[in-house]
Amino acid sequence: MLIDGIARFNALAPKEAEEGLYRCLANRRWAAEVSTNRPYPDTQALLAAAQGALNALTDEDWVAAFTAHPRIGERGGDAPESSRREQSHALRSPADTLTALERDNRQYEEKFGHVFLIRAGGRSGEEILSELRRRMKNDPATEFAEACRELAQIATERLSLLVS
């Protein structure tokens, strides 16, 4: 008999559930809160609880989570396998696009003080570069909010995969 993803997630030991959640979003408080509220009746309830916990994050929590992400085109971060998978389409871009991404990422970091975050899954390097350049025109507060929204989308996608 197959056990569905939410049942499997609900059955994890607390530490194991927290670690899985932490790979979705690098924030221990968020991971502990979402884990502690198990069991969830279904995936939608889990995603709603995760969103509620995201909404409670402080600016400092977000900044700490930002630092756990690699730059587009680089390996590492809090969830290296997820990052590699999410960036796989972009990493097949021409060399000049990848070079421009690397250069513009560094300019972004100089301006905003954190790594450029974007939900990269399925996006080409050209699309990501275009978004990076558009967002370079943002003021710091607007860009911080946009980076938080992108990271929340990344976390939600990873969480959906965790329980699929």
The 8 nearest C-alpha neighbors of each residue, nearest first, counted from 0:
[[1, 2, 3, 7, 6, 4, 5, 10],
 [2, 0, 3, 4, 7, 6, 5, 163],
 [1, 3, 7, 6, 0, 4, 5, 8],
 [4, 2, 6, 5, 7, 1, 163, 162],
 [3, 5, 162, 163, 7, 6, 8, 2],
 [4, 6, 8, 162, 7, 3, 42, 9],
 [7, 5, 9, 8, 4, 3, 10, 2],
 [6, 8, 4, 10, 5, 9, 3, 2],
 [9, 7, 5, 10, 6, 11, 4, 162],
 [8, 10, 38, 6, 7, 11, 37, 5],
 [9, 11, 7, 8, 6, 12, 38, 5],
 [12, 10, 8, 16, 9, 15, 13, 7],
 [11, 13, 15, 14, 16, 10, 9, 17],
 [14, 12, 16, 15, 17, 11, 34, 35],
 [15, 13, 17, 16, 12, 18, 11, 34],
 [14, 16, 18, 12, 17, 13, 11, 19],
 [17, 15, 19, 13, 18, 14, 11, 34],
 [16, 18, 20, 14, 30, 19, 15, 31],
 [17, 19, 21, 15, 20, 16, 14, 22],
 [20, 18, 16, 22, 17, 21, 15, 23],
 [19, 21, 23, 17, 30, 22, 18, 16],
 [20, 22, 25, 18, 24, 23, 30, 19],
 [21, 23, 78, 19, 20, 24, 77, 25],
 [24, 22, 154, 20, 157, 21, 158, 25],
 [25, 23, 21, 154, 22, 26, 20, 64],
 [24, 26, 21, 64, 22, 67, 77, 27],
 [25, 27, 29, 28, 24, 64, 21, 30],
 [26, 28, 30, 29, 31, 21, 25, 17],
 [29, 27, 31, 30, 26, 32, 33, 56],
 [30, 28, 32, 26, 27, 31, 52, 33],
 [31, 29, 27, 20, 17, 33, 21, 28],
 [32, 30, 34, 28, 29, 33, 17, 35],
 [33, 31, 35, 29, 34, 30, 28, 36],
 [32, 34, 30, 36, 31, 35, 49, 29],
 [33, 35, 31, 32, 36, 37, 17, 16],
 [36, 34, 32, 37, 33, 31, 13, 38],
 [37, 35, 33, 34, 38, 32, 39, 48],
 [38, 36, 39, 35, 34, 9, 33, 45],
 [37, 39, 9, 36, 40, 10, 6, 35],
 [38, 40, 37, 41, 45, 44, 9, 5],
 [41, 39, 44, 38, 42, 5, 45, 43],
 [42, 40, 44, 39, 43, 5, 45, 6],
 [41, 43, 45, 44, 5, 46, 40, 39],
 [42, 44, 46, 45, 41, 47, 40, 48],
 [45, 43, 47, 42, 41, 46, 39, 48],
 [44, 46, 42, 48, 43, 47, 39, 49],
 [45, 47, 49, 43, 48, 44, 50, 42],
 [48, 46, 44, 50, 49, 45, 43, 51],
 [49, 47, 51, 45, 50, 46, 44, 52],
 [48, 50, 46, 52, 47, 51, 33, 45],
 [51, 49, 53, 47, 52, 48, 46, 54],
 [50, 52, 48, 54, 53, 49, 47, 55],
 [51, 53, 49, 55, 50, 54, 29, 48],
 [54, 52, 50, 55, 51, 56, 49, 29],
 [53, 55, 51, 52, 56, 50, 57, 49],
 [54, 56, 52, 53, 57, 51, 29, 50],
 [57, 55, 53, 54, 60, 58, 61, 52],
 [56, 58, 60, 59, 61, 55, 54, 62],
 [57, 59, 61, 60, 62, 56, 63, 143],
 [60, 58, 62, 57, 61, 63, 56, 64],
 [61, 59, 57, 63, 58, 62, 56, 64],
 [60, 62, 64, 58, 63, 59, 65, 57],
 [61, 63, 65, 59, 64, 60, 58, 66],
 [62, 64, 60, 66, 61, 65, 59, 67],
 [63, 65, 25, 61, 67, 62, 66, 26],
 [66, 64, 62, 63, 67, 68, 61, 114],
 [65, 67, 63, 64, 68, 62, 114, 113],
 [66, 68, 76, 77, 64, 65, 25, 69],
 [69, 67, 76, 66, 65, 77, 70, 64],
 [70, 68, 76, 75, 73, 74, 71, 67],
 [69, 71, 73, 72, 114, 68, 115, 104],
 [72, 70, 73, 69, 86, 100, 101, 115],
 [71, 73, 70, 90, 74, 86, 97, 101],
 [74, 72, 70, 71, 69, 75, 83, 82],
 [75, 73, 69, 79, 83, 72, 76, 82],
 [76, 74, 79, 69, 73, 77, 78, 68],
 [75, 77, 68, 67, 69, 79, 78, 74],
 [76, 78, 67, 22, 79, 68, 25, 75],
 [77, 79, 22, 81, 76, 80, 82, 75],
 [80, 78, 75, 82, 81, 76, 83, 77],
 [81, 79, 83, 82, 78, 84, 75, 85],
 [82, 80, 84, 78, 83, 79, 85, 157],
 [81, 83, 85, 79, 84, 80, 86, 78],
 [82, 84, 80, 86, 81, 85, 87, 79],
 [85, 83, 81, 87, 82, 86, 80, 120],
 [86, 84, 120, 82, 83, 119, 87, 81],
 [87, 85, 83, 89, 84, 119, 88, 120],
 [86, 88, 84, 90, 89, 85, 83, 91],
 [89, 87, 90, 91, 86, 123, 121, 122],
 [90, 88, 124, 123, 86, 91, 87, 92],
 [89, 91, 87, 92, 88, 86, 72, 124],
 [90, 92, 89, 88, 93, 87, 124, 123],
 [93, 91, 90, 124, 89, 96, 94, 97],
 [92, 94, 96, 95, 97, 91, 124, 90],
 [93, 95, 97, 96, 98, 92, 99, 91],
 [96, 94, 98, 97, 93, 99, 92, 100],
 [97, 95, 99, 98, 93, 94, 100, 92],
 [96, 98, 100, 94, 99, 95, 101, 93],
 [97, 99, 95, 101, 96, 100, 94, 102],
 [98, 100, 96, 102, 101, 97, 103, 95],
 [101, 99, 97, 103, 98, 102, 104, 128],
 [100, 102, 98, 104, 99, 103, 97, 105],
 [101, 103, 99, 105, 104, 100, 98, 106],
 [104, 102, 106, 100, 105, 101, 99, 107],
 [105, 103, 107, 101, 106, 102, 100, 108],
 [104, 106, 108, 103, 107, 102, 109, 101],
 [107, 105, 103, 109, 108, 104, 110, 102],
 [106, 108, 104, 110, 105, 109, 111, 103],
 [109, 107, 112, 113, 105, 111, 110, 106],
 [110, 108, 106, 107, 112, 111, 105, 113],
 [109, 111, 107, 108, 112, 106, 135, 139],
 [112, 110, 108, 113, 109, 107, 139, 142],
 [113, 111, 108, 109, 110, 114, 107, 115],
 [114, 112, 108, 111, 115, 65, 66, 62],
 [113, 115, 108, 70, 116, 65, 66, 112],
 [116, 114, 104, 113, 107, 117, 70, 108],
 [117, 115, 146, 114, 149, 150, 118, 65],
 [116, 118, 149, 119, 115, 150, 146, 127],
 [117, 119, 153, 149, 120, 152, 116, 150],
 [118, 120, 122, 117, 86, 85, 121, 127],
 [121, 119, 85, 122, 118, 86, 88, 84],
 [122, 120, 88, 119, 123, 85, 89, 86],
 [123, 121, 119, 120, 89, 126, 88, 124],
 [124, 122, 89, 126, 125, 88, 127, 121],
 [123, 125, 89, 127, 92, 126, 128, 96],
 [124, 126, 128, 123, 127, 129, 96, 92],
 [127, 125, 129, 123, 124, 128, 122, 130],
 [126, 128, 130, 124, 129, 125, 131, 123],
 [129, 127, 131, 125, 130, 126, 100, 124],
 [128, 130, 126, 132, 127, 131, 125, 133],
 [131, 129, 133, 127, 132, 128, 134, 126],
 [130, 132, 128, 134, 129, 133, 127, 135],
 [131, 133, 135, 129, 130, 134, 128, 136],
 [134, 132, 130, 131, 135, 136, 129, 137],
 [133, 135, 136, 131, 137, 132, 130, 142],
 [134, 136, 132, 137, 133, 131, 107, 110],
 [137, 135, 134, 133, 138, 132, 142, 131],
 [138, 136, 134, 135, 142, 141, 139, 133],
 [137, 139, 141, 140, 142, 136, 135, 143],
 [140, 138, 142, 141, 143, 111, 137, 110],
 [141, 139, 143, 142, 138, 144, 137, 145],
 [142, 140, 144, 138, 143, 139, 137, 145],
 [141, 143, 145, 139, 144, 140, 137, 146],
 [142, 144, 140, 146, 145, 141, 139, 147],
 [145, 143, 147, 141, 142, 146, 148, 140],
 [144, 146, 142, 148, 147, 143, 141, 149],
 [145, 147, 149, 143, 148, 144, 116, 142],
 [148, 146, 150, 144, 145, 149, 151, 143],
 [149, 147, 151, 145, 146, 150, 152, 144],
 [150, 148, 146, 152, 117, 151, 147, 118],
 [149, 151, 153, 147, 152, 148, 154, 146],
 [150, 152, 148, 154, 149, 153, 147, 155],
 [153, 151, 155, 149, 150, 154, 156, 148],
 [152, 154, 150, 156, 151, 155, 118, 157],
 [155, 153, 23, 151, 157, 24, 152, 156],
 [156, 154, 158, 152, 157, 153, 159, 151],
 [157, 155, 159, 153, 158, 154, 152, 160],
 [158, 156, 160, 154, 23, 159, 155, 161],
 [157, 159, 161, 155, 160, 156, 23, 154],
 [160, 158, 156, 157, 161, 162, 163, 155],
 [159, 161, 163, 157, 158, 162, 156, 155],
 [162, 160, 158, 159, 163, 157, 19, 4],
 [161, 163, 4, 5, 160, 159, 8, 158],
 [162, 4, 160, 161, 159, 3, 5, 158]]
